[in-house]
């Protein structure tokens, strides 16, 4: 088709306290949210490639490095995809201001050893 509609899958992985302050997000909650994301993409993504930003690096206060967060995105995707294909492609976007906080050599080594 000449014009393709875009689909957006939104992930919620944090909680707010009674004082409306954001509560730090445990890694397990991020992992759970990512697996639920891959399930939603598998069911409704029409096998289109998906683009995902590095999540949980800002106000969510996960305490994890951006490199670790990218690894979590990759590992959960690959795990979900191994059981039942999720989509034909995954692009992970790193915001330009975060580039200096991501160890791309470590990510390359990580992927080579999976």
Residue pairs with C-beta under 8 A, 6 or more apart in sequence:
4 48
7 44
7 45
7 46
7 48
9 37
9 40
9 41
9 44
9 45
9 50
11 33
11 34
11 36
11 37
11 55
12 33
13 25
13 29
13 30
13 32
13 33
13 55
13 56
13 60
14 22
14 23
14 25
14 29
14 56
14 59
14 60
15 22
15 23
15 25
16 22
16 23
17 23
22 59
22 60
22 61
24 60
24 61
24 62
24 63
25 56
25 60
25 61
25 62
26 62
27 62
27 64
27 72
30 55
30 56
30 60
30 62
30 64
30 69
30 72
31 72
31 76
33 55
34 55
34 72
34 73
34 76
34 77
35 76
35 79
35 80
37 52
38 76
38 77
38 80
38 81
38 86
39 80
41 50
41 86
41 87
42 80
42 84
42 85
42 86
42 87
45 86
45 87
47 85
47 87
47 88
48 87
48 88
49 87
49 88
49 89
49 90
49 91
50 86
50 87
50 89
50 90
50 91
51 90
51 91
51 92
51 93
52 73
52 90
52 91
52 92
52 93
53 92
53 93
53 94
53 95
54 66
54 69
54 70
54 73
54 92
54 93
54 94
54 95
54 98
54 102
55 69
55 73
56 62
56 64
56 69
57 64
57 66
57 69
57 98
57 101
62 69
64 72
65 101
66 94
66 98
66 101
66 102
67 101
67 102
67 103
67 106
67 107
70 92
70 94
70 102
70 107
71 107
71 110
73 90
73 92
74 90
74 92
74 107
74 110
74 111
74 114
75 114
77 86
77 90
78 114
80 86
81 87
94 102
